[in-house]
Amino acid sequence: MYGLMIALGVLAAVELGRKRWRARGGDPDDVYVVAFWAVPAGLIGARIYHVATDWRSYEGRWLDALKIWQGGLGIPGGVALGVAVGLWAAHRRGWRLSVGIDALVPGIPLAQAIGRLGNWWNQELFGKPTSLPWGVQIDVQHRPLDYIAYSVFQPTFLYEMLWNLGLCGLLLYVDKKRVMRPGNILPLYVGLYFAGRLWIEALRIDPASTIGPFRINIWMSIIGIGGAILVFIVRGVRRRESDSDDPYRDGHVWSPETTSETEPEKEASE
């Protein structure tokens, strides 16, 4: 089920991206090409990040690190490698990258939100014990030893799912208003995603590697927020007159007629 949720999330993100890229004058099938490279890279990056930051869980059973369907994806690694490879693929297709970023990035939190349903199915990534009415029941075999006596926990995967859905909606709204520079949707996503991850991570009780008093993902959230702010400082926030909305670097705009074969004209018969 975890793998199914990941697949559904990817499909939703790709279809949203195709719709938005076409609305900008781009060939929607280009998105399939970009996704062909970006999605596997994102999954590989996410798995590498997870294993690298939780390597003690795989000591003595390193082959389990390949079993991605059992859960265990680190979003920072997935976003970093997936976006990097996706930008490379988009550049090869002649995209204006800033315009492509604005078209595709809102699909990332949408995919993340759907994927979090897999954590509910696997009974993982939950938070501290709670008496709140929306707490989630966790089977005893999935509880940390220190919390074995508790049965209801904070559904942190649900919090992140709702946060990501709200973030997707906000990115779509901000992009529609056209007040930000093209490409700034990416640092906006990074900054706001990690802002949510910061407080959600503080609620989690699953085993995790730490640096000093904090979990690694808390440090990564702080770095992500700081990096997003730095990008805004360097690039500026508001749209400039010189910013282009052309989908391709050579200035052409796709239309269905440019890729469809024209039917031969029928000869008139007397």
Secondary structure, DSSP 8 states (H G I E B T S, - for coil): -HHHHHHHHHHHHHHHHHHHHHHTT--THHHHHHHHHHHHHHHHHHHHHHHHHSGGGGTT-GGGGG-GGG----HHHHHHHHHHHHHHHHHHTTB-HHHHHHHHTTHHHHHHHHHHHHHHHHT-S-BSB---TT-EE--GGGS-GGGTT--EE--HHHHHHHHHHHHHHHHHHHHHHT-B-TTTHHHHHHHHHHHHHHHHHTTB-S---EETTEEHHHHHHHHHHHHHHHHHHHH-SB--TT----SBTT-----GGGTS----------
